[in-house]
Amino acid sequence: MILFAVVGLLAAAFCICRSIADFRAKRYVWAAAGMLSGAALLVTPMQTHAVKFEKSILTQPK
């Protein structure tokens, strides 16, 4: 699961760096597309594995 998070962050970083290069080369449409793609990758929620314990089950008398 952590591998997908790292790959996602690397892809977002690449999109943002590429958009900065496009902005400096005066390719504004591609720069905007890269920034939007990088931002979309950064705000996408990632699935986690959560375990929920109920307090009543843990504290029952035996």
QUIBEL-V643316 format. One line per field, one symbol per residue. ss: DSSP state (H for helix, E for strand, L for the rest). psi: psi as a letter, one per 20 degrees, with the letter a starting at -180 (. if undefined). Layout:
ss: ???
psi: ???
This chain:
ss: LHHHHHHHHHHHHHHHHHHHHHHHLLLHHHHHHHHHHHHHHHHLLLLLLLLLLLHHHHLLLL
psi: hhghgghghhgghggghhhgghghjknhghggggghgghhhhjpqqproqpppphhhhjpq.
